[in-house]
Amino acid sequence: MAGQEIIARRRKWSRAQKAALLDEVEAEGGKVAVVAQRHGISESLLYNWRSASKAATSAVNATESLDFVQLGVMGEAGGARQPKLAPPEPASEGGAGTIAIALPNGVRICVDGLVNEKALSRVLRAMRSAL
């Protein structure tokens, strides 16, 4: 192969072109290899586009509602910890209690025992990134 030059070009694909190729994959019964070969592109590129498209569609069509967690915020007042915002009263359903989480910076989060785990996880991540 002496004397030959390999030229690699990176193509830019518009959203419409990507969608058309993904529609073509679906029309072929999901056969990515057939469409990739027909257009001279990598199968992995089509798989990546398909994965990204599914993720975007599921994010747009998400039916899960966002739950907010009520917090109790404690502050220093005259040397003693006084509540600035009282934590929510524990729910009486099923005997669930209150969960108190003390963070290393002294912030204390109190939530009902029936708190949505995903919502609590988001709050804890936000608190950790705020440190």
N, C-alpha and C positions, 0 to 999 in steps of 0.2 A: 504494500500500500504506500510505498514511497512516492512522494510527489502529489499525493492526493490530500485535499484539505477537507476536514469535516466542519461543516457549519451548523451550529445548533441555534435555532431560533425559538424564542419563547413567544407563544401566541397569547394575545389578550382576548378573552371571551366576554362578550356582553351577557347580561342576565338573560336576555331573550335567546341568545345562542345556546346558553347552558340549558335553559328550559326546553328548547327544541330538541336538543340531544337527549335529555332525560325523558322526554315524551317518546322519543324514538326507541329508547331502551324499553320503556313500558310496552310499546306497540310490538316489540320483538319478544314479548313474554319475559322480560327481565334479563335477556341475554346481553350482558355488558360487553362481552368479548366480540360479538358480531358487530355491534355499533362502533366500538373502539377501532376495530380493524377497518371498517368501512370508511372511517374519517381520519385514519392514521394518527390516532391519539392513544395515550396510555389507558389501560383499563382502570388503573388506580385513580386516575383523574376523574373518570366517571363515577367510580365508587365514592370518592371524596365529595363530589358535587351532590350525589344522591343523598349521602349522609347529612351534609349541611342543609340540604333542602328539607329533609324530614325533620331535622332539629328545629329549623326555622318555622315550619308548619306547626309542629307540636307546641312551640312557644307561643305562637299567635293564637292557637286554638285551645290553650290551657284553660281547663274548666275549674281548676283548683282556685278557690278564693284565698286571698291573703288574710291571714289572721294576725292581729296585733296583740302583743302581750302587754298587760298593764304592769307597770313597775312601781316599786316603792323606792324612793330615793332618800337616803339618809345623809344628814349633814351635821357638822359640828356647830353647836350653839352653846356658848358658855362652858365649854370644856366637856359637855356631855353630848352624846349622839342623839339628836332629835330628828324625828321624821319631818322632812320637807314636804313629802307627798306620801300619804299613808299607803301601805301596800293593800292590795285588794283583800277583801274578806274571803276566807276559804269557802269553796262550794260545799254544800252539805250533801250533794249527790254522791252516793257510794262511799261516803266517809273519806273522801280525798282530802289530804292536808295541804299545807303550804310548803313549797320548796324554797329554801333560802340559799342563794349562791353568793359566797363571798369571794370577790376577785382580789388578786394580789395588790392592787392599788387602793384597796379599802372600800371600793364600791360594792354594795350589797344589792343583789337582785332577788326579789321575792315574787314568786308566781304561784298560782293555784296548781294543785296536783294534776288537774285535768288539762294543763296547757298543751297546745299543739306543739309537738316536738320540732317540726320544721321551723315554726315561728320562733321558738326559743333558741334554736340553733342559729338563726339569722341574727337575733339580738346579741347572742354571745359573741359571734364573729364580729359584729359591728363594735361591740365594746372592746374586744381584743385589739382591733385595728385602731381604735381611738386612743389606746394606751401609749 
